[in-house]
Amino acid sequence: MNATIYSHFSHLPDYLAHFAHFSANTLPEHGVYLLYDESGLSLAKVGEKGRVQVDFASGAAQYRRTKGGGELIAKAVNHTTRPTVWDATGGLGRDSFVLASLGLHVQMFEQNPAVFALLQDGWQRAQMLPETAEIVSRMVLVHADFAQIAPQMLAQHARPDVVYLDPMYPERQKSAAVKKEMAYFHELVGLPEPQADDNLFQAARQIAKKRVVVKRPRLGEFLCGVKPAYQYEGKSTRFDVYLPFQAA
């Protein structure tokens, strides 16, 4: 576990108790930590006010759910064909939530215990709200390294139509709030080693039935230096689409 859970309560909910040692009374002396209070679980940093939380009900998630959005990612996964999607880099779950809002079924994989705990907490809170309960019911969370567990998953499930990747990368020209969020995450999980990205990319192309979709900054390098079959480009983000190995 990369962070301690500091709780305002004497007990954590059952779905969080397995993921971290926590102290009910003592904050860490420095660095990031998980805070569980009346608003749920969030990632905080000693000496700073900002928090990072998985929130499927308000903010950007609410806007995209009620006002539209996500058209580019929808095109990238070819959502009109109703594909099954495995999100190999769950993170805060935002893109998976957009896909689930479009009616798609998404399996989300997250290997970091602290990030997975944040995801579980956000998913649990969204389940309690009428406006998001149906959407998150189409999202299944898996606590595992996708590259390692993928062969085992295939023994139990059909191959997904799409594998989605959003590898962590440094971003420029972001708002102060987003920069702080990324800084917290970098401190929590670190940047992936090149070999980890390669393992993830190779596993995705071996497993996907129809396509692998990789999210990148618009001017960012290709993942692992591999040119995609085609792209969907927006103002700040693009989606690179790769064919699976057997179809390449």
N, C-alpha and C positions, 0 to 999 in steps of 0.2 A: 504494500500500500504506500502510495507516495505522499499521502497527507493524513493528518489526524482529524477525526471528527470531534468538534467541540459542540456539545449539545446544551441547550437551555433546559432540557428535560432530563428526568432521571433515567429514562429508557429510550432507545431508538426504536422506530418501527421495525417489525420483523424483516422487511425487505432490505433494510440497511444494516442490520446487526452483523451480517456475515462479511461485510466488506472492509471494516476498519476497526482498529482499536480506537476508543475515544475516551477523553477525559471530561467529566462533567463540570470540572471547576477550573481547569488550567488551560489557558491559551498558550500556544507555542511562543517562543521568544522572538522568532523571526520567520519570514517566508510565508508561503500560502498554506491554507488549511481549509477544511470543510466545516461549515457552520450549519447546524440544524436548529431552526427556531420556528416561530409561528408561521413563517412564510414558506417553510420547507427547507430543502438542502441547497446550499450555495457554496461557491468557491470564493474565499476572501483572502486578504493578505494583511498581515500584521502592520498596523500603522497607516492603513489606507481605508477609505470609505467604500470604494467600489466593490461590487459583487458580480459574480457570473452564475447564472442559474438557467436550467433548462425550463423554458416556459412556452408551452404550446397553446396557451389560452389568450395571451395578450401581446402587445408590442408588435413586432414584425410578423410573427406567426398569425396573429389575429388579422392584421391588415391583409396578408396574402390569402387568408382563408375567406375573408368577407369582401375584399375589393378586387381580388384577382392577383395575378402574379405567378411566377414560376413557369411562364410560357416557354422560356428557353430550355429549361431542364425537361419540361414535358416533351418538347420536340426531340431532345437528345435521346431520351429513353423510348421514343415512339409510343407515347402513352395511349394513343387511339387503338392500338392493338391489344391493350390490357395486359402488358407483360408482367410477369413476376420479377421482382427486383431484390437482389441481395446487396445491401449497402455495407461494404467491407470496412468502412472507416466511420463508424457511427457518430463520434464526436458529440455535439450538442443536439443532434437529431433533426436539425432544421430542414435539410433537404429531404430526408425521409418523410417528415411531416407533410411537406408540400406534395410529395408523390402520393402519400396516403390520402391527402385531401382530394386528389384527383381520382380516387377510387382504387388505387393500386395496392396490392399486398406487398409489404416490404419486410424482409428479415434484416435486422441491424446487428452488426458485429462490432464490439468494442472490447479491446483487451485490457485497457488500463482500469484498475479497480475503482479509483476515485471518479473517473469520468463515467464509468458504468453506473456507479451509485447516483451520480447527478441525473443520468438518463432515467434510471428507474424511478427516482423521486418525481421528476417531471411527468413521466408516463402515468404514475399513480395519481397525481393531482389532476391530470387531464381526464382520467377515467371517471372522476367524480363530477365532471361538468357536462351537462347535456349537449352543449355546442361542440365539444371535442371528443366525447366518449366513443362515438362511432368511428371517428377517424383513427384514433390511437388503437382501436381494436384491430385495425389492419396492420399494426406495427408489432413485430415480435422482436424482443431484445435477446441477444446471445452474448454472454460474457466469454469471449475467446479471441485468440489471434486468428484472423480469417485464413491466413496462409497455412496455418497448422491444422485448423479444424475442418477446412473445406472438404478434404477427401472423406472424412467421417460423416459430414453432413450429406454428402452425395449418396452414402449408403442408406440414408433414411429419407431423403427427399429427392424429387426430380430436379434436374439441373435448372437453374433460373434462366429466364430469357435474357436478363440484363444483370451485370455486376457493375455497381457504381463505386467510384473511388474519388475521395476528396482528401488527398494527402496534405498533411500540414506543411505550410510553406510560409516564409516571411512575406508580408504584403506591404505595399507602399500606398500612399495616398488614401489612407483610411482615416475615419474620424477618431478623435481622441478616445472615445468609449470603446471602439473596436480595437484600437491599438492596446488599450489596457487589458481588454479581454484576451487578446492573443498573447500578451506578455504573461498574464497569469497562467495560461495554458502551457506556454513554453517552459515556464518555471516548474509546472507540475509534471509534465510528461517529457519535456525535452524535444528537440527536433529528431526525426527518425534518421537512422543511418541509411546511406544509399542502398546498402544490401537489403534492408527491410523493405524499402520501396520496390526494389527489384523482385523480391519474393512475392510481395503483394500483387504486383502487376502480372507476373508469370502465372500465379494461381488464378487470378481473375480471367485471363485469356484461355486458360485450360478448362475452366468450369462454365463460363457463360455459354449459353446456347446460341444467342443472336448477336450480342454486342457488349463491349465494355465501354463505359462512359467515364471519363476522367475530367474533373473540374479543375480549371487552372485560372490564374490571373490572365487577363487578355494578352499581355505581352510576355507572359512567362514561358519558360522553356518547356519542351515536351517532356513528359514523364519518362525517365530513364533514357532520354534522347531518342525515343522512337516516334517517328512521324505517324500521325493518325490517318485513318482512311478518309475521314472528313471531319468538319468542325461546325459548331454553332457558336457564333461570336456575339457578345453583347458589349455594352459600354466599358465595363470593368472586368468582366468574367467571360470565359469561353468554356465550352464543353468539347473535348476531343473524343471522338468515337473510334474505337478499334474493333476489328473483327476478331472473333475467337480464333484460336490457332487452327482448328479443323476447317474453318471457313476462309482463312486468310489466303 
